[in-house]
Amino acid sequence: MREVFYAILFVFFAFLPFHLLSSPKAYSVSMKSVDPSKFEVKVGKEGGTLYYILLGDPKTLNPALAQETSSTAVLSDLFSGLTRLNLKTMEYEPDLAESILALEDGKRYVVKLRKDVRWSDGKPFTAEDVVFTYRDVYLNKNIPNSTADMLRGILKEEKDVENFVRAIDPYTLEFNLPKPFAPFLGILASPILPKHKLEKFVKEGTFMQAWNVSTNPEEIVGTGPYRLKRYIKGQLVEYEANPYYYRKDEEGKKLPYIKRRVAYIVQDPDTALLMFSTGKADYHGIRPTDLMTVVRLKGVSLFDLGPTPSTTFLVFNQNPQADIPKYKLRWFQNSQFRRAISMAIDRAGISLLVYNGLAQPLYGPITPANRPYYYEGLFPEIPYDLKTARKLLEELGFSDRNKDGWLEDPEGNTLEIILLTNAENKERQAIGNMIKEDLEKLGIKVIFNPIDFNALVRRLTTPPYQWEAVIIGLTGSLDPHFGRNVWHSSGTLHMWNPRQKTPATAWEKEVDELFDRASSVLNRGERIELYRQAYRIIAREQPLIFLATPKSMVGARDKLENYFPTVWGQYEEEYMFFK
């Protein structure tokens, strides 16, 4: 039946784009191509309220602990780092830092801080805040966080941690590294935290509970362009401009131009699309299934951002400490089992049926958006081949011993998998139903259970790790080292078996070594090739079974000026204003 449906869709899509683009009576799918080299902000005017949509509630309001997009999306405009990524040049430049001087071939850095920065409660910002952030929080062994994961590859000895950062004076810092570290300027983009607000939690040993979602918004203090005014669970997040924010335009007007922002929390993507369509949101990410709705809207532009850097995948739990049956753990830890499952997934079908043909199959951990690391053919294609998949399972001893239609392992256990995803994501639900259908053709019983996103994240990242298989995604990272917490065996987001003291497998050990070597290589070409080697190993072993890469699109009201979206975020967002 699916093959017949493909044929019908092929005919439909073969003619539909031409009809849409050429017929004056039809809706025209006109997308604006994004060329960052042409981004130029112009002086704007102050005022207005920006409305947009968040697809979930935050799990935490503590930026050091935020590891999921539902939290980072809420927090991103509240905090700043010493550096920031310029989305036009794709280079890191000073932010809270005024200047950064590299010495001793990149092993020592002297950082001068801006003297016009204050926290959003008016308190002075000094070097002591930076020392506190890195020494007492990020490098605290009792506080798992992504920045620590990124630094562990270079700060391996206790003395390295102790010598990492010190304040020379209130506005000067010195960072010391045991060897050159290529991603260091990117590490300095990590959010800086207020010592006067958070030090007490570190001393009390309660930092993991600090700034939770019940915290009074006035307590959440940052140096970003906005500060939190109110958060109502399941409804909205409201921001007001940070009156102490230091950036100004060329005429001396304080940024951001837009002084108030309201983000509605809408978990259902269809409801979110309806809100955007009726003018209740000023911009919104567009799914391929939304396209025909958006092209009908007046006063809205559609931006084609190219392939998304985000990855969607199926992952099995390989954690020996997990609360799942041990015989299932043995299945999931077997690379041939994972490859069999991978061959039973119809990626081309997912790209066509779930994403309306605006996607392409994905076979490895990075997408075409990850230039220069990705190139066509980097990962071998994995064919959709149920016959070979069944043969691989039979070689492992699976067969339908009791003739009930389901495979059993050599010990007689039914090959049954509980598959989870987040209920708010319709695409993942559709993917899950397609995977369930194909795996059941193999004789694998699948119990598919979509659940709340934050509940899903808790299962994935915290003991007792009570999950078997999950369809979820990662946002991707510009520099591969910033994905170290996923790919290194010690990483907190190494989700199939996190926080390993020593690598559980030989291939994980090899990936660890490649990531660690690449972080200290300053030659760009050599560094790229080391990461490519690591990515090829990951693609071969399939700890995550990658599925598809959709096109990234966003719709925005034409009344927005200085609106420059990219797959990595908005360029100079503080300059956005209303006509």
C-alpha positions in Angstrom: 0.0 0.0 0.0 2.8 2.4 0.9 4.4 1.9 -2.5 1.2 2.7 -4.3 0.8 5.9 -2.1 4.4 6.8 -3.1 3.5 6.6 -6.8 0.5 8.8 -6.3 2.5 11.3 -4.3 5.3 11.3 -7.0 2.8 12.3 -9.6 1.3 14.9 -7.3 4.6 16.5 -6.4 6.0 16.2 -9.9 3.3 18.7 -11.2 2.4 20.7 -8.1 5.6 22.8 -7.8 5.3 23.9 -11.5 1.7 24.7 -11.1 2.3 26.7 -8.0 5.1 28.7 -9.4 3.8 29.3 -12.9 0.1 29.8 -12.7 -1.0 33.4 -12.0 -4.3 32.1 -10.5 -2.5 29.7 -8.1 -0.7 30.4 -4.9 2.9 31.2 -5.5 5.6 29.5 -3.3 8.1 32.3 -3.3 10.9 31.9 -0.7 13.5 34.4 0.2 17.0 32.9 0.0 19.3 33.8 2.9 22.7 35.1 2.1 24.5 36.1 5.3 27.2 38.0 3.4 24.5 40.6 2.5 23.2 41.1 6.0 23.3 44.8 6.9 21.5 46.3 9.9 20.1 49.8 9.6 19.2 52.2 12.3 15.8 51.6 13.6 13.2 52.9 16.0 12.3 51.8 19.5 9.1 50.4 20.8 6.5 47.7 20.1 5.9 44.2 21.4 7.3 41.1 19.6 5.1 38.0 19.7 6.4 34.5 18.9 5.9 30.9 19.9 7.8 28.4 22.1 6.8 24.8 21.6 7.3 23.7 25.2 7.8 24.8 28.8 11.4 25.2 30.1 12.7 22.4 32.4 15.0 24.9 34.2 15.7 28.6 34.3 19.4 27.9 35.2 21.5 28.3 32.0 24.3 26.1 33.4 21.9 23.2 33.7 19.8 23.8 30.5 20.5 21.0 28.0 17.2 20.9 26.1 15.8 23.4 23.6 12.7 24.0 25.6 14.9 25.6 28.3 17.6 27.2 26.1 15.0 28.9 24.0 13.6 30.7 27.0 17.1 31.7 28.4 19.1 32.7 25.4 18.3 36.4 25.5 18.8 36.7 29.3 22.5 35.9 29.4 25.8 36.8 27.6 29.2 35.2 27.3 32.6 36.7 27.0 32.3 36.1 23.2 29.5 35.8 20.8 29.2 34.2 17.3 28.9 36.6 14.5 26.4 34.9 12.2 27.6 36.9 9.2 31.3 36.1 9.5 30.8 32.8 11.4 33.6 34.0 13.7 33.6 34.5 17.4 34.0 38.1 18.6 34.1 39.8 22.0 30.9 40.3 23.8 31.3 40.9 27.5 35.0 41.0 26.7 36.4 44.2 25.4 39.5 42.4 24.0 41.1 39.0 24.0 44.8 38.5 23.6 46.2 35.1 22.8 49.7 34.4 24.0 52.2 31.4 24.1 50.8 29.9 20.9 47.2 29.8 22.3 48.0 28.4 25.7 47.4 31.6 27.6 44.8 34.3 27.0 44.4 37.7 28.6 40.8 39.0 28.6 39.9 42.6 29.2 36.3 43.1 30.2 34.0 45.9 29.2 33.5 48.4 32.0 30.0 49.5 31.0 28.3 46.2 31.8 25.9 45.7 34.7 23.7 42.8 35.7 20.0 43.2 35.0 19.4 44.1 38.7 21.9 47.0 38.4 24.8 45.3 40.3 28.3 45.7 38.8 29.7 43.0 36.5 33.4 42.1 37.3 36.0 39.5 36.7 34.9 37.8 39.9 31.7 36.8 38.2 33.7 35.1 35.4 35.9 33.3 37.8 32.9 32.1 39.8 31.1 30.9 36.7 34.0 28.8 35.4 35.7 27.7 38.6 32.7 27.2 41.0 30.0 26.2 38.5 31.2 24.9 35.1 34.2 23.1 36.5 32.5 21.9 39.7 32.4 18.1 39.7 29.0 18.0 41.4 27.3 20.1 38.7 27.0 18.2 35.4 26.9 20.7 32.5 27.7 21.0 28.8 30.5 23.5 29.2 32.3 21.1 31.5 31.9 18.4 28.9 33.5 20.6 26.3 36.4 21.5 28.6 37.2 18.0 29.9 39.1 17.1 26.8 41.7 19.8 27.6 41.6 20.1 31.4 42.4 16.5 32.3 44.5 17.1 35.5 43.3 18.7 38.7 46.1 21.3 38.3 44.8 22.2 34.9 41.4 23.0 36.5 43.0 25.0 39.3 45.1 27.1 36.9 42.4 27.6 34.3 41.2 31.1 35.2 42.2 33.9 37.6 41.3 37.5 38.0 44.2 39.9 37.6 42.1 42.9 38.5 38.4 43.7 38.5 38.3 44.0 34.7 41.2 41.7 33.6 41.3 37.9 33.4 43.9 35.3 32.6 43.0 31.9 31.2 45.7 29.1 31.1 45.5 25.9 29.0 47.9 23.0 29.1 48.0 23.0 25.3 46.5 24.9 22.4 42.7 24.5 22.2 41.1 25.3 18.9 37.5 25.9 20.1 38.5 28.1 23.0 36.8 31.3 21.8 33.6 29.3 21.4 33.9 28.0 24.9 34.0 31.6 26.1 30.5 32.2 24.6 29.1 30.1 27.6 26.7 32.2 29.7 28.3 34.1 32.6 26.5 33.8 35.9 26.1 36.4 38.7 28.2 35.5 41.7 26.1 37.7 44.0 23.0 35.6 43.2 24.2 32.1 42.9 27.3 31.7 45.1 25.1 30.8 48.1 23.6 27.8 46.3 27.1 26.5 45.4 28.2 26.8 49.0 25.1 25.1 50.3 25.3 22.3 47.7 21.9 23.2 46.3 22.9 24.6 42.9 21.1 21.8 41.0 17.8 23.2 42.4 18.7 26.9 42.0 16.7 29.0 39.5 14.1 26.3 38.9 10.9 27.0 37.0 9.2 28.1 40.2 11.8 30.8 41.0 10.6 34.4 41.1 11.6 36.0 37.8 13.2 39.0 39.6 15.8 36.5 40.9 16.9 35.5 37.4 19.7 38.0 36.8 21.7 38.2 33.6 23.6 40.5 31.3 21.6 39.8 28.1 19.4 42.2 26.2 16.2 41.2 28.1 15.2 40.2 31.6 12.4 37.9 32.6 9.2 39.6 33.7 6.9 36.6 34.2 6.6 33.0 33.4 3.2 31.2 33.5 3.5 27.5 32.9 1.8 26.3 29.8 0.9 29.8 28.7 3.6 32.3 28.2 7.0 33.9 28.9 7.1 37.7 29.0 10.3 39.7 28.7 11.2 43.3 29.1 14.3 45.1 27.8 17.2 45.0 30.3 17.6 48.7 31.2 21.3 48.1 31.9 22.2 46.4 28.6 25.4 47.9 27.3 25.0 47.7 23.5 23.9 50.8 21.5 23.3 51.5 17.9 25.5 53.9 15.9 23.4 56.8 16.9 23.7 56.0 20.6 20.2 54.6 21.1 20.0 51.7 23.6 19.4 48.2 22.2 17.3 46.2 21.9 14.9 48.4 19.8 11.9 46.2 20.8 11.4 46.7 24.5 8.9 44.0 25.2 8.6 40.4 24.1 5.9 37.8 24.7 6.5 34.1 23.9 3.4 32.0 23.9 3.9 28.4 25.0 2.0 26.2 22.5 2.9 22.5 22.5 0.7 21.6 19.6 2.3 22.6 16.3 -1.0 22.9 14.5 -2.3 25.3 17.1 1.0 27.2 16.8 0.6 27.5 13.0 -3.0 28.7 13.5 -1.8 31.4 15.9 0.8 32.5 13.4 -1.7 32.5 10.6 -4.1 34.7 12.5 -1.5 37.3 13.3 -0.8 36.4 16.9 2.9 35.7 16.3 5.3 37.8 14.3 7.5 35.0 13.1 7.4 31.2 13.2 9.3 28.1 12.1 7.6 26.5 9.2 7.2 22.7 8.7 7.0 21.3 5.3 3.4 20.3 6.1 2.6 24.0 6.8 3.7 25.3 3.5 0.3 25.5 1.7 -1.1 27.4 4.7 1.7 29.9 4.8 1.7 30.7 1.1 -1.9 31.9 1.4 -1.0 34.6 4.1 -0.8 38.2 3.1 2.0 40.4 4.5 4.2 37.4 5.3 7.6 36.4 3.8 8.8 32.8 3.7 12.6 32.3 4.2 14.5 29.3 2.9 17.3 28.7 5.3 18.6 25.5 3.6 19.1 22.1 5.3 18.7 22.2 9.0 21.7 21.3 11.2 19.4 19.5 13.5 19.3 15.7 13.4 16.4 13.4 14.1 17.2 9.8 15.1 16.1 6.6 16.8 18.3 5.7 19.8 18.3 2.5 21.9 19.3 2.4 25.6 22.7 0.7 26.1 23.3 1.9 29.6 24.2 -1.0 32.0 22.7 1.0 34.9 19.3 1.4 33.1 16.1 0.1 34.6 15.3 -2.2 31.6 15.5 -6.0 31.2 19.0 -7.2 30.8 18.2 -9.3 27.8 17.0 -6.2 26.0 20.2 -4.4 27.0 22.1 -7.2 25.2 20.0 -6.7 22.1 20.6 -2.9 22.0 24.3 -3.2 22.7 24.8 -5.4 19.6 25.8 -3.3 16.6 24.4 -5.9 14.2 21.0 -5.6 15.9 21.1 -1.8 15.5 22.2 -2.1 11.8 19.3 -4.5 11.2 16.9 -2.0 12.6 18.5 0.8 10.6 18.0 -1.2 7.4 14.3 -1.6 8.2 13.7 2.1 8.3 12.3 3.7 5.1 14.2 7.1 5.2 13.0 8.0 1.7 9.5 7.3 2.7 9.9 9.5 5.8 11.3 12.3 3.7 8.4 12.2 1.3 5.4 11.3 3.5 6.3 13.1 6.8 8.1 16.1 5.3 6.2 16.5 2.0 9.4 15.8 0.0 11.2 18.8 1.5 13.8 16.6 3.2 16.5 14.1 2.4 17.6 10.8 4.1 20.3 11.1 6.7 22.8 8.4 7.5 25.2 10.1 9.9 25.6 12.5 12.8 25.9 15.8 10.8 23.8 17.3 8.0 24.8 19.4 4.8 24.4 22.5 7.0 27.6 21.6 8.9 30.1 23.0 6.4 33.0 22.4 6.0 32.8 19.0 7.8 30.0 17.6 5.7 30.4 16.6 2.0 28.2 14.5 -0.2 29.1 10.8 0.2 30.6 11.3 3.7 28.4 8.5 5.0 27.5 5.3 3.1 23.8 5.0 2.3 21.9 2.4 4.3 19.4 0.7 2.0 15.8 0.1 3.0 15.9 -3.6 2.9 13.6 -5.7 5.1 14.8 -9.0 3.7 18.5 -8.3 4.6 17.4 -6.8 8.0 15.5 -10.1 8.8 18.6 -12.1 7.8 20.8 -10.1 10.1 18.4 -10.7 13.0 18.3 -14.4 12.2 22.1 -14.6 12.3 21.8 -13.2 15.9 19.5 -16.1 16.8 16.1 -14.4 16.5 13.3 -16.5 15.1 9.6 -17.0 15.5 9.9 -20.1 17.7 6.3 -20.3 18.9 4.8 -19.3 15.6 2.9 -16.3 17.1 4.1 -13.9 14.4 6.8 -12.3 16.7 10.5 -13.0 16.8 12.0 -14.4 19.9 15.7 -14.3 21.0 17.6 -17.5 21.7 16.4 -17.4 25.3 12.8 -17.3 24.2 12.1 -13.6 25.0 9.8 -11.9 22.6 11.4 -9.2 20.5 9.3 -6.4 21.9 10.4 -2.7 22.1 8.7 0.2 23.9 9.3 3.2 21.6 8.9 6.7 23.0 8.9 10.2 21.5 7.6 13.6 22.5 3.8 13.9 22.0 4.1 17.6 21.0 5.9 16.8 17.8 3.6 15.5 15.0 6.5 14.7 12.6 8.1 12.4 15.2 4.8 10.8 15.9 4.4 10.1 12.2 7.9 8.8 11.9 7.2 6.5 14.9 4.2 5.1 13.3 6.1 4.4 10.1 8.9 2.7 12.0 6.4 0.7 14.0 4.8 -0.5 10.8 8.1 -1.6 9.2 9.5 -3.3 12.3 6.3 -5.3 12.8 6.8 -6.5 9.2 10.0 -8.0 10.5 8.3 -9.7 13.4 9.3 -7.0 16.0 6.5 -6.0 18.4 6.6 -2.2 18.9 4.6 -0.4 21.6 4.7 3.2 20.5 4.0 5.7 23.3 4.4 9.5 22.7 4.8 11.4 26.1 5.5 14.9 27.3 8.8 16.3 26.1 10.2 17.2 29.6 9.2 13.9 31.0 11.0 12.3 28.0 14.2 14.3 28.7 14.1 13.3 32.3 14.0 9.6 31.4 16.8 10.1 28.9 19.2 12.1 31.1 18.6 11.0 34.8 18.6 7.8 36.7 17.1 5.2 36.6 17.2 5.8 32.8 13.9 4.0 32.4 13.5 3.9 28.6 14.2 1.4 25.8 14.0 3.3 22.5 13.3 6.9 21.7 12.8 9.1 18.6 14.2 12.5 19.4 16.6 15.1 17.9 19.6 17.3 18.6 20.0 20.9 17.4 23.5 20.4 16.0 26.6 22.5 16.7 28.7 24.8 14.5 32.0 23.5 15.9 32.1 19.8 16.4 33.7 20.2 19.8 30.5 21.7 21.1 28.9 18.3 20.4 31.5 16.6 22.6 28.9 16.1 25.4 27.0 13.9 22.9 29.8 12.0 21.2 32.4 11.6 24.0 31.7 8.6 26.2 32.0 10.8 29.3 29.4 13.3 28.1 26.1 14.0 29.8 24.2 13.8 26.5 26.0 10.6 25.4 22.4 9.4 25.7 22.7 5.7 24.8 25.2 5.3 27.7 26.1 8.6 29.4 28.9 9.6 31.8 31.1 6.6 31.3 34.2 6.6 33.5 36.0 4.6 30.8 34.8 3.9 27.3 32.5 0.9 27.2 33.5 -0.1 23.7 36.6 0.0 21.5 34.9 2.2 18.9 33.8 4.7 21.6 37.4 4.9 22.8 38.5 5.7 19.3 35.9 8.4 18.9 37.0 9.9 22.3 40.6 10.0 21.1 39.7 11.6 17.8 37.6 14.3 19.5 40.3 15.0 22.1 43.1 15.2 19.4 41.0 17.5 17.1 40.4 19.9 19.9 44.1 20.8 20.2 44.9 20.8 16.5 45.1 24.3 15.1 45.6 23.3 11.4 42.1 23.6 10.0 42.4 20.9 7.4 43.8 18.4 9.8 41.2 19.2 12.3 38.3 18.7 9.8 39.6 15.3 8.8 39.9 14.1 12.4 36.3 15.0 13.0 35.2 13.3 9.8 36.9 10.1 10.9 35.0 10.2 14.2 31.7 10.9 12.4 32.3 7.9 10.0 32.8 5.6 13.0 29.6 6.8 14.6 27.7 6.3 11.3 29.2 2.8 11.1 28.2 1.7 14.6 24.7 3.4 14.6 24.4 4.2 18.3 21.9 6.7 17.0 20.0 5.7 13.9 19.7 8.9 11.9 16.6 9.4 9.8 16.1 12.5 7.7 17.2 16.2 7.2 14.3 18.5 6.4 14.6 22.0 4.8 14.6 24.7 7.4 12.1 27.5 6.8 10.7 30.4 8.7 7.8 32.7 8.1 7.9 36.4 9.2 5.6 39.4 9.1 6.8 42.0 6.6 6.5 44.7 9.2 9.7 43.3 10.8 12.9 45.2 9.9 16.4 44.0 10.4 15.1 40.4 10.5 17.9 38.1 9.4 17.2 34.4 10.2 19.8 31.6 9.7 19.8 28.0 10.7 22.1 29.0 13.6 19.8 31.8 14.9 19.0 35.4 14.1 21.8 37.8 13.1 21.9 40.9 15.4 18.5 40.2 16.9 18.7 43.3 19.2 18.5 45.5 16.1 15.1 44.1 15.0 12.3 46.7 14.9 8.9 47.3 13.5 8.2 49.5 10.4 
